Amino acid sequence: MKQYTVDAFTDELFKGNPAAVCVMDEWISDELMQKIAKENNLSETAFAIKDGKGYRLRWFTPKSEIDFCGHATLGTSFVIANFIEPNSKTIKFITLSGEISVEVKDGLFTMNFPRYKLIPVEVTDKMTKALGVRPSAAFLDRDLLMVLDSEKDVLDLKPDFAALGELEGLCIAVTSKGSKYDCVSRVFAPEINIPEDPVTGSTHCMIAPYWAERLGKSSVTAFQASERTGVLYTEVFDERVNISGRAVLFGVSEILKNHI
């Protein structure tokens, strides 16, 4: 079984967020998919099979299956458009988060995702302890989004990871207005053993709507300020968010048949 490793939300190798992608003829067991994801030890491994005119897509962290992943969707789209169905212009996925459509144009992948809600929550001392700086606002949906006063606060952040793990939310995100980009962010996921995620498409389904409303614009260019960095181009609608990005292939490997 072929496995592709793709750096997503970048056009430069060793930046963005790496995802492993397996496009299969038929499903292997959940247990085996989980073991492969653990062996890869990347934030996500994606598994897809052809289903009618689209693909069924699932995402696994090294710890567990997850309901939604942006960068591994981009990685899978890149693999399909370049190796499985070359020159595809539209790709459809059936996932735990519903149907996701992807448009491909000039190497840019535009993914149509569900929009997260911005449910205000109280800024707490626990948040301040975890971050080392007090947020000015906080919002909760699947993920927790905390707004900081400055880009410097986001860039210089040295969180207490044990304290982060005590906060609600699958992913824990911080964001501020950017200088070069509309906004900057960093994302942590202690619940699934990912200290800091390099670039997080799913959480930008929350970050982009926040800044679209705050800045009074529907299109937001976002920079995720991890060590690897990544750029996301977003467009916000009432119920959905378009997130666009580029990707680059790191490598192709073979998972031996006697292992599966």
DAPEKA-V655622 format. One line per field, one symbol per residue. ss: DSSP state (2 for helix, 1 for strand, 0 for the rest). psi: psi as a letter, one per 20 degrees, with the letter a starting at -180 (. if undefined). burial: 1 if it has 9 or more other ideal C-beta (glycine too) atoms within 8 Angstrom, else 0. Layout:
ss: ???
psi: ???
burial: ???
//
This chain:
ss: 01111111000000001111111100000222222222220001111111100111111100001100022222222222222200000111111001111111100111111100001110002222222000001111000111100022222200002222000000011111100000111111122201111000000222222222222000111111000001111111000111111011111111002220
psi: pqppppoqlqjpqjabopqqpoorhrqrqhggghhgggghkrhqpqpqqpncjbqppqpprihrqqippghhgggggggghhhgmqkphpppqprikappqppppljpoopoqqpqqnoprpprhgggghhjqpqiqqqpchrpppprhqhggghipnqohghhiiqqpgqoqqqrqrghrhrqrqpqmhhkkngppgpngghiiggghghgghikqhpppqpolrhhqqpppqppagirpppqrrqqpgrprpoqhii.
burial: 01111111110000111111111100000001110111010111111110000111111111001101111111111111100000010011111000011111000111111111010010100111111110100111111111110010110010111011001010111111110011111111110111011111111111111111001000111111110111111111100111111111110000100000
//
